[in-house]
Amino acid sequence: MKPPLYFLLSALLLCLPASARAQEKNAGDFVRRFYEGSRQFTNRFDAYVDSVNLEFAEYLARNWDTFRVEAPHVHPRKPAPKEMPVYIPNQDAPSADTPITVKPEPDSIFVETPAPVRKEQMQTAVEQESSGAPAIEFFGTPVRIHSVEGYETQLSGTGERQIANYWAKLAKTNYKAFIDDLYRKKNTLELGSWGLYRLLCEWADARFAPRSENEKAVFTVYMLNQAGYKAKIGRMQNTLVVMMAFRHMIYGKNYVRFGDDSYYILSEHTPAEGLAVSSYKLHYASAASYVDLRIRTLPKLAGNVRTTKRTYKDKAYSFQCDNNLANYFNTFPQTELAIYAATPLSTVAAESLKAGLAQEMQHKSLTEKLKFLLAFVQYGFAYKTDEEQFGREKFFFPEETLALPYSDCEDRAALFCRMVRMFCGLDTLLIEYPTHVATAVKLDEPGDAIVYNNERYIVCDPTYIGAPIARTMTGYNNATAKIIVPNY
């Protein structure tokens, strides 16, 4: 029988020269000193953070001011036509190339990110973490997050001193464990910063009583600040609201300027025209990050497959999409069009599109594939303006366009760009006119085109019914347009 391993190790250590054993003892002492020093540093750092929170609470008690509420940014285009224009071959003569040359925006560097595989076991993994905590449902995925002990201490009012007292009470909870767990779930589910915020909101919605909206607003800002994000508490009359700073332009939300930053009011309570908000100038010490809405990888949510049907040339096509993902996308504030077009489809949607259109894509050249895809989106997707559907402008992510019954020009353009990359492997652009959005594809074919970075892109308009490739919608020939690169 072989001797136990620790006996062998002990014998080897005895055989070592005295100098070697001394080095081993010194190494052990070093490791112990390192961990002891690390523990002391952590304790000192935690004590420092606690002192910062208490000082910030004192600041909140006496340093509020009145700030002007700015009107929401309006989407940079006028309402789309109520009905899709129809291409008339004899009337719409081809035009000369339209040379539009622009420099890409700083966020236009392309990094192709494949959609991650949806794994059902992700649901179990997320449930197992923090197994003692109550579960919340995050867009179909049960998630357990470490509870915050003492968070239920009621906010006694909306005055400065009352808010400061509640902030100081939150500083005495086990919020650090909560933040650590929040970040673990963010990483496990592969969420971005908006996903972390939504996870925090879902937890708070499940824990706070419906009449505790003011308390929930302070709690949310406190946790966002501890997590490193720029957020502030705002007070409109007797209502407290969450205000957050984003990396990107946000449309349709009122905001307040603090120096160079715009803090958007995320509450559903729309401030009345001319209403001011009470808040404070000082930024929380460690809150330096902006919320970033770009989606580098799709979140790993539990699958919820939904079938959608499209008809083209009297043939019915069935595709699948992820309803949980579409619902998650629906929570995003309205932002820059490039972000929507850059977001990939879910694996289930991409695979169903490939399978559903496989027969039509067989034995076709790139040009023939492009012609089919353009006609398919033109005729296969029912058109309705955002004003008719929602009473306001609303951009869709490609997954939403595939899932929902109606879409308009920018939604179809974003989905078409994704399909062209999927089936043809060609680079695409969005053409944003003052009243319309079309696309352009990097392909050498005669007809209407634009020049971007010394490369020729033919115009393809998914909203211009019956129009062939390389044809501009009537009224937009040689019009001024902005070029958007749908990649980051």
BAZA-870864 format. One record per residue (C-alpha): y negated, z, x; residue in one letter. Coordinates in steps of 0.25 Angstrom, whole numbers, padded with zeros to 4 digits, always signed. Each point is the difference from the previous one (the first is absolute). Layout:
REM BAZA-870864
YZXA
...
This chain:
REM BAZA-870864
+0000+0000+0000M
-0014-0004+0005K
-0009+0012+0003P
-0012+0001-0009P
-0013-0007+0005L
-0008+0012+0002Y
+0010+0006+0010F
-0001-0013+0008L
-0015+0000+0000L
+0000+0015+0004S
+0010-0003+0011A
-0009-0012+0005L
-0012+0009+0000L
+0007+0010+0008L
+0004-0011+0010C
-0015-0005+0002L
-0008+0005+0012P
-0009+0011-0002A
-0012-0009+0001S
+0005-0009-0011A
+0003+0012-0009R
-0014+0005+0003A
-0006-0013-0004Q
+0009+0000-0013E
-0006+0014-0003K
-0014-0005+0002N
+0002-0012-0009A
+0005+0009-0011G
-0012+0009+0002D
-0009-0012+0000F
+0006-0005-0014V
-0002+0014-0005R
-0014+0001+0004R
-0003-0014-0005F
+0005+0004-0014Y
-0007+0013+0000E
-0013-0007+0004G
+0002-0011-0011S
+0002+0011-0010R
-0012+0008+0004Q
-0008-0013+0000F
+0005-0003-0014T
-0004+0014-0005N
-0014-0002+0007R
-0002-0014-0006F
+0004+0005-0014D
-0009+0012+0001A
-0011-0010+0004Y
+0003-0009-0012V
-0001+0013-0009D
-0013+0004+0006S
-0005-0015-0002V
+0004+0001-0015N
-0007+0014-0002L
-0013-0005+0007E
+0001-0013-0009F
+0002+0009-0012A
-0013+0007+0003E
-0007-0013+0002Y
+0005-0005-0013L
-0006+0013-0007A
-0015-0004+0004R
-0002-0014+0005N
+0001-0009-0012W
-0010-0011-0003D
-0002-0011-0010T
+0004-0014+0003F
-0002-0013-0007R
+0012-0007-0006V
+0001-0015+0003E
+0004-0010-0010A
+0014-0006+0003P
+0002-0012+0009H
+0002-0012-0009V
+0011-0010+0003H
-0007-0011+0008P
+0003-0011-0010R
-0004-0003-0015K
+0011+0000-0011P
+0010-0011+0001A
+0001-0011-0011P
+0007+0005-0013K
+0009-0012+0001E
+0007-0006+0012M
-0006-0014+0003P
+0009-0012-0002V
+0000-0011+0011Y
-0003-0014-0006I
+0004-0010+0011P
-0009-0011-0004N
-0012+0009+0000Q
+0002+0009+0012D
-0001-0010+0011A
+0003+0006+0014P
-0011+0005+0009S
-0003+0000+0015A
+0005+0011+0008D
-0009+0013-0001T
-0002+0005+0014P
-0001+0016-0002I
+0000+0007+0013T
+0000+0015+0001V
+0004+0011+0009K
+0011+0009-0005P
-0004+0014-0003E
+0004+0011+0009P
+0012+0004-0009D
+0006-0014+0000S
+0009+0001+0011I
+0014-0004-0005F
+0012+0009+0001V
+0012-0005-0009E
+0006+0012-0005T
+0014-0002-0007P
+0002+0008-0013A
+0009+0011+0003P
+0014+0001-0007V
+0000+0009-0012R
+0010+0011+0002K
+0005+0009-0011E
+0004+0010+0010Q
-0015+0002+0003M
+0000+0008-0013Q
+0010+0010+0004T
-0006+0002+0014A
-0014+0003-0006V
+0007+0009-0010E
+0007+0008+0011Q
-0012+0003+0008E
-0007+0013-0005S
+0011+0002-0009S
-0005+0013-0005G
-0013-0006-0005A
-0002-0005-0015P
+0002-0015-0001A
-0011-0010-0004I
+0003-0015-0004E
-0008-0009+0009F
+0001-0014-0006F
+0015+0002-0003G
+0003+0007+0012T
+0003+0016-0001P
-0008+0007+0011V
+0000+0014+0004R
-0012+0005+0007I
-0002+0014+0006H
-0007+0009-0010S
-0013+0006+0003V
+0000+0015-0003E
-0012+0005-0006G
-0006-0013-0004Y
+0000+0004-0015E
-0012+0010+0003T
-0010-0005-0011Q
-0013-0006+0004L
-0010+0009-0007S
-0011-0010-0002G
-0007-0013+0005T
-0011+0008+0008G
-0001-0001+0015E
+0004+0014+0002R
+0012-0001-0009Q
+0005-0013+0007I
-0002+0007+0014A
+0008+0011-0005N
+0012-0009-0004Y
-0001-0007+0013W
+0001+0013+0007A
+0012+0004-0008K
+0007-0014+0002L
-0002+0003+0015A
+0009+0013-0001K
+0012-0008-0007T
+0011-0007+0008N
-0007-0013-0001Y
+0004-0004+0014K
+0015-0001-0004A
-0004-0008-0013F
-0008-0010+0009I
+0011-0001+0010D
+0010-0003-0011D
-0010-0010-0007L
+0000-0008+0013Y
+0015+0001+0001R
+0001-0006-0013K
-0010-0011+0003K
+0008-0004+0012N
+0013+0000-0007T
-0005-0008-0011L
-0008-0009+0009E
-0013+0002-0007L
-0014-0003+0005G
-0012+0009-0002S
-0002-0004-0014W
+0015+0004-0003G
-0002+0014+0006L
-0012+0002-0009Y
+0008-0005-0012R
+0011+0010+0004L
-0010+0011+0001L
-0005-0004-0014C
+0014-0001-0006E
+0003+0014+0005W
-0013+0006-0005A
+0001-0006-0014D
+0014+0006-0001A
-0005+0014+0004R
-0014+0002-0006F
-0002+0002-0014A
-0007-0011-0008P
-0013+0009-0001R
+0000+0002+0015S
-0007-0013+0004E
-0011+0006+0008N
+0010+0009+0007E
+0009-0012+0003K
-0012-0007+0006A
-0003+0011+0010V
+0014+0001+0003F
+0002-0015+0003T
-0013-0001+0009V
+0005+0012+0007Y
+0013-0006+0003M
-0005-0013+0004L
-0010+0006+0010N
+0012+0008+0006Q
+0008-0013+0001A
-0012-0006+0008G
-0006-0009-0011Y
-0015-0001-0004K
-0002+0006-0014A
-0010+0008-0007K
-0002+0008-0012I
-0010-0005-0010G
-0006+0006-0012R
-0005-0007-0012M
-0006+0010-0010Q
+0012+0009-0001N
+0011-0009+0004T
+0005-0001+0014L
+0005-0013+0006V
+0007-0005+0012V
-0008-0009+0009M
+0007-0008+0011M
-0004-0009+0011A
+0008-0013+0002F
+0001-0010+0011R
-0002-0012-0009H
-0009-0004-0011M
+0003+0006-0014I
-0004-0006-0013Y
-0003+0006-0013G
-0002+0014+0005K
-0013+0008+0001N
-0002+0005+0014Y
-0010+0009+0008V
-0005-0003+0014R
+0001+0011+0010F
-0006-0006+0013G
+0008-0013+0003D
+0012+0003-0009D
+0001-0003-0015S
+0008+0011-0007Y
+0006-0006-0013Y
+0002+0009-0013I
+0014-0002-0004L
-0001+0008-0013S
+0002-0007-0013E
-0013+0006-0004H
-0011-0011+0002T
-0013+0005+0003P
-0011-0003-0009A
-0011-0010+0005E
-0010+0008+0009G
+0009+0012+0001L
+0000+0008+0013A
+0011+0007+0006V
+0000+0014+0007S
+0007+0000+0013S
-0002+0004+0015Y
-0003-0008+0013K
+0009+0007+0010L
+0013-0007+0002H
+0012+0009+0002Y
+0003+0001+0015A
+0013-0007+0001S
-0001-0010-0011A
-0003-0013+0007A
+0010-0010-0006S
-0004-0010-0011Y
+0010-0003-0011V
+0006-0014+0004D
+0006-0009-0011L
+0007-0010+0009R
+0015+0000-0003I
+0007-0002+0013R
+0014+0003-0005T
+0004+0001-0015L
+0003+0015-0004P
+0014+0004-0002K
+0001+0003-0014L
+0012+0001-0009A
+0003-0014-0006G
-0003-0003-0014N
+0003-0014-0002V
-0007-0008-0011R
+0003-0014-0004T
-0011-0010-0003T
+0001-0014-0005K
-0008-0013+0003R
+0002-0014-0006T
-0004-0013+0007Y
+0004-0014-0005K
+0008+0007-0012D
+0009+0007+0010K
+0000+0015+0000A
+0000+0008+0013Y
+0003+0015+0001S
-0005+0008+0011F
+0001+0015+0004Q
-0011+0009+0004C
-0002+0015+0003D
-0006+0007-0011N
-0002+0013+0007N
-0007-0008+0011L
-0009-0007-0010A
-0004+0013-0006N
-0003+0006+0013Y
-0009-0012+0003F
-0007+0002-0013N
-0006+0013+0005T
-0008-0006+0012F
-0015-0001-0002P
-0005-0015-0001Q
-0003-0004+0015T
-0001-0012+0009E
+0008-0013-0004L
+0006-0001+0013A
+0008+0013-0001I
+0007-0005-0013Y
+0004-0014+0006A
+0005+0007+0013A
+0010+0009-0008T
+0014-0005+0000P
+0009-0001-0012L
+0011+0010-0001S
+0014-0003+0005T
+0005-0002-0014V
-0011-0009-0004A
+0001-0008+0013A
+0015-0002-0001E
-0001-0004-0015S
-0010-0010+0002L
+0008-0006+0011K
+0012+0000-0008A
-0007-0005-0013G
-0007-0012+0007L
+0011-0003+0010A
+0005-0013-0007Q
-0014-0005-0001E
-0003+0002+0015M
+0013-0007+0004Q
-0002-0013+0008H
-0015+0000-0001K
-0010-0002+0011S
-0011+0010+0002L
-0010-0009-0008T
+0010-0001-0012E
+0002+0015+0000K
-0015+0003+0000L
-0002-0010-0012K
+0011+0007-0008F
-0005+0014+0003L
-0014-0004-0004L
+0004-0006-0013A
+0010+0012-0003F
-0011+0010+0002V
-0010-0008-0008Q
+0009-0002-0012Y
+0010+0012+0001G
-0010+0011-0001F
-0008+0003-0012A
-0015+0001+0002Y
-0010+0010-0006K
-0013+0005+0006T
-0001+0015+0005D
-0011+0002-0010E
+0010-0004-0012E
+0011+0009+0006Q
-0008+0012+0005F
-0015-0001-0003G
-0003+0000+0015R
+0004-0008+0012E
+0014+0004+0006K
+0007-0006+0012F
+0015+0000+0000F
+0010+0002+0012F
+0010-0012+0000P
+0011+0010-0006E
-0009+0002-0012E
-0003-0014-0002T
+0015-0003+0000L
+0003+0012-0010A
-0012-0001-0010L
-0001-0011-0011P
-0014-0005+0004Y
-0008-0002+0012S
-0013-0007+0004D
-0004-0009+0012C
-0001+0011+0012E
+0014+0006-0005D
+0007-0014+0000R
-0007-0004+0013A
+0006+0013+0007A
+0014-0002-0005L
-0001-0015+0003F
-0003+0003+0015C
+0011+0010+0001R
+0010-0011-0006M
-0005-0011+0009V
+0003+0009+0012R
+0013+0004-0005M
+0005-0014-0003F
-0008-0009+0009C
-0004+0009+0012G
-0014-0006-0001L
-0013+0008+0003D
-0009+0002-0012T
-0014+0004-0003L
-0008+0004-0013L
-0012-0007-0004I
-0010+0009-0007E
-0010-0008-0008Y
-0011+0008-0007P
+0007-0002-0013T
+0015-0003+0004H
+0011+0002+0010V
+0009-0011+0005A
+0009-0002+0012T
+0001-0009+0012A
+0013-0003+0008V
+0001-0005+0015K
+0007-0013-0002L
-0004-0014+0004D
-0001-0008-0013E
-0011-0009-0005P
-0010+0006-0010G
-0010+0011-0002D
+0000+0010+0012A
-0007+0010+0007I
-0001+0003+0015V
+0002+0014+0005Y
+0001+0003+0015N
+0001-0015+0003N
+0012-0001-0009E
+0001-0008-0012R
+0005+0006-0013Y
+0002-0007-0013I
-0005+0006-0013V
+0010+0005-0010C
-0005+0006-0013D
+0011+0007-0008P
-0010+0002-0012T
-0003-0015-0001Y
+0010-0005-0010I
+0007-0012+0004G
-0008-0002+0013A
+0008-0006+0012P
-0001+0006+0014I
-0013-0003+0007A
-0008+0000-0012R
-0013+0009-0003T
-0003+0004-0014M
-0011-0008-0007T
-0013+0007+0003G
+0004+0006+0013Y
-0001-0012+0009N
-0008+0003+0013N
-0004+0014-0007A
-0003+0012+0009T
+0012+0009+0002A
+0005+0011+0008K
+0013-0001+0008I
+0010+0012-0001I
+0012+0001+0009V
+0010+0007-0008P
+0007+0007+0012N
-0003+0012+0008Y
